[in-house]
Amino acid sequence: MNINLKVNGKSYSPDVEPRLLLIHFLRDVAGLTGTHMGCETSLCGACTVELNGKAIKSCTMFAVQANGAEIVTVEGLATNGKLDPVQEAFWNEHGLQCGFCTPGMIMASKQIIERNPSPTEEEIRHGLEGNVCRCTGYQHIVNAVKAAAAGAGK
Amino acid sequence: MATTTTKVETFVGKRIRRREDPRLITGTATYVEDIQMPGMHYAVILRSPHAAARIRSIDTKKAESAPGVVCVLLGKETKGVGAVPCGVAMPDLRVPQHTILATDRVYFVGHPVAVVVARDGYLARDAADLIEVDYEVLPAVADPEKALAKGAPAVHPQWPDNIAFTYHQDGGNVDKAFAEADVVVKQRIVSQRLVPMAMETRGVVAEWRNADRQLNLYTSTQIPHLVRTIVAGMLGLEENRTRVIAPEVGGGFGSKLNVYAEEALMGYVSMKIQKPVKWIESRRENFTCTIHGRGHVDFYEIAAKRDGTILGIKLKLIQDVGAYHQLLTPLIPQLSVLMMPGIYNTQNIRADIVGVFTNCVPTDAYRGAGRPEATHGIERMVDMLAAELKMDPAEIRFKNFVAKDKFPYATATGLTYDSGDYAAPLKKALDLVGYAKLRQEQADLRKQGKYMGIGISTYGEICAIGPSPATPAGGWESATVKIEPSGKVTILTGACPHGQGEETTFAQIAADELGVALDDIVVLRGDTAVVQYGIGTFGSRATAVGGTALYYALQDLKAKIKKFGAMLLESEDVTLAGGQVVDNKTGKSKPFQEIAGATYRALKLPPNTEPGLMATRFWEPPNFTFPFGAHIVVTDIDGETGQIRIRRYVAVDDCGNILNPLIVDGQIHGGVAQGLGQALWEQAVYDDNGQLVTGELTDYALPRAHLMPWIESHHTCTPSPVNPLGVKGVGEAGTIGCSPAVVNSVVDALSPLGVRHIDMPLTPEKIWKLLATKNRDVGSRGATK
């Protein structure tokens, strides 16, 4: 099937198998390997990307379902070499260790702040429920989201 | 002059953000699955759906003619490949032949039976479904206690008793200690099977280059050099033509401290098809086929005097081995025995381990590897002893701690604790939590019928693993430092850090030693063609052992830099500081970069000195290190639902000197999360047929952000005398300290109901049932009065 979609501002018009998962389109067709497959069942959030402004899990969506959509992946966040405030905050606050969940965590965290510019700790934790990190115990991630929200509100 | 030569800023001990992070936060890091090669093929492994079965026949015809399929391989073809190794040697160890693919029989759900190779991953997956295997299903046993019972199905027919190994250790005089005791407390304690669940599953890319007789193997591992040695052996390849690369590794926690069938299998496939091949483990495979952790049933007895003095400890330990030994399987419960006295001053111990085969995936190292089980055991027993003697759990610990003037301290299990001040973190934690006030509040709440608990755990652990004689494959670590002609510094570490932050902490050490900027230093790891032989990252060892090798390599280079500096300054009395060699008499100096260049230009050499600036050290540690600490957990339990709420989590950890507090805090937080996972939620459950019923994230409850309490992380500092950095290791401390503190807290909360022990995980259902039963009992007792 032919589909048209935009990823990080770039247009793609691939001919894809109907069963091709969106994450595999992003990784294998578009070559954007920052989005990770963690569980294949939308339970871990490592594959989180932004689709038409909403954070979604790309491991349980077909590429054809994204026809006409605009997608942002972790590779699309930094502009002209300048990190997005959420990326910067994850770095400053040590919000990552092995880094595998990090792209999904960053995408989910951006969404939390977009929906609620000054989230409480409880709201941040609730917002991150769908994203698993096995390394950090989440505390530094919570700090990162707080710091990013505080910075973005300046 | 470059600014880097005049700096006096130091880095060790500072909260420096990590230098590995830019690639990770921008999605540009390369994990195994991200590797693409021309002509790459994809492998899918067909696995047994049965825990025990005979394979009558396998029909691969349909699969072989499916679109895109290049080949289908079975166990009969790969018979010539060496067995998946058990790295542990011990008397009477029964080691079943562990072939990389099943031949005539399968022994656990997930046992690899066939591999399908196709030009596309989806097509390989389709074809795997077309393989027809005719199984004769056999009785299975998945519970180690049931496996020991008479008449249980034999996991391996040649060993009908299912015993994989036994191990006995005696220290002091246990019989005398128990004979003289005023009180003996006994308890069966289970440390349940856990799934390590690294976020990145395992994965392998194998690339055979026939003309060079060279195998390049990209694998998500904690031990690339050991994988190289072993896989080369299994495949009959030359070690110097086998290159193992651990690219970015997405978490290991011990599960990637191993050599797996798939690593050799993919090498075999690539050699066969003469193309690169990629295999990525699915999450379901990760649950069923990658090692599990823990899997203990422990029977403890602790003997004491009426004043609380511990006299002796006995332990009968049943270790669920699974169907095979993986690399270190039989070693893990022995680590539990080594740690069984905890940090208490008792010289009388007896331990008996029986390792039991079950039709389950093998157990092996998972964060803490034997020490969380031991700490959970001793810390629960000490609490039960305190309850029996009506003593405060803090008081009984203070009474029994090895005193701080007794170090080095020889334990009854044959270890020598390097340094310690065990009372210090407990005192600090009690102060931080406001212990006396909390006990008062608890008394008030109990009058209102409310359940609030305060749980203490004071742990010690074995880190910086370890002296080579105590390990199966060498316990040293290596480092090379190369100072390039421009003065830039390259560090090659044999440890293979994968998230622990040594690209930063090792740069901090080198920057301070050489007086250069952090940014002038690169740390390379994880490639056997780049890095000299090394052991790897596990057992909280990378900094304490690998960092020490680095430290000594830096001392060698500093001496050489000073020699060249002295020659250039025509002085015999020089100092290296702030990136300069300074003539102590005249004050004249030469910048580091100019000296580095001179060592390579070599127009003139100091006497008996070679050109260049490169040093390699292999450091053999004289001992382990022994970190310790105190964790206190305050819980409130909902009497209606059994829900446990953690009100406070105070952790005071002593890991010796701290190189980077930001990273140390991260290690503690993550460790505590995995300890809490075991205490409250996680368990790998096999049914009686050997089916893993918690085989996906849908059924296996992990710590998530909204479930985690705020961890109040603090430290005391008792430097280790074992290494010049004074560091001990911190990767596993949080996990080891955590679970007994949580369970002690919940048992404390429910103690008015007569509860003295609960096995993990403390699910709301378990607590709710306990509350219902105990309240009924208490109620009925009340009614008969």
Interface residues (C-beta under 8 A of the other chain):
Chain A: E17 R19 L20 R27 L32 T33 G34 T35 H36 M37 G38 C39 E40 T41 L43 C44 A46 T73 V74 E75 L77 A78 L83 Q87 F90 W91 N92 H94 L96 Q97 C98 G99 F100 C101 T102 P103 I106 E121 E122 I124 R125 H126 L128 E129 N131 V132 C133 R134 C135 T136 G137 Y138 Q139 H140 I141 V142
Chain B: R17 R18 E20 D21 P22 R23 L24 I25 T26 G27 T28 A29 T30 Y31 E33 D34 Y122 M197 A198 M199 E200 E248 V249 G250 G251 F253 I280 S282 R283 R284 H498 G499 Q500 G501 L662 I663 D665 G666 I668 H669 G670 G671 V672 A673 Q674 E696 L697 T698 L702 P703 R704 A705 H706 M708 W710 I711 G734
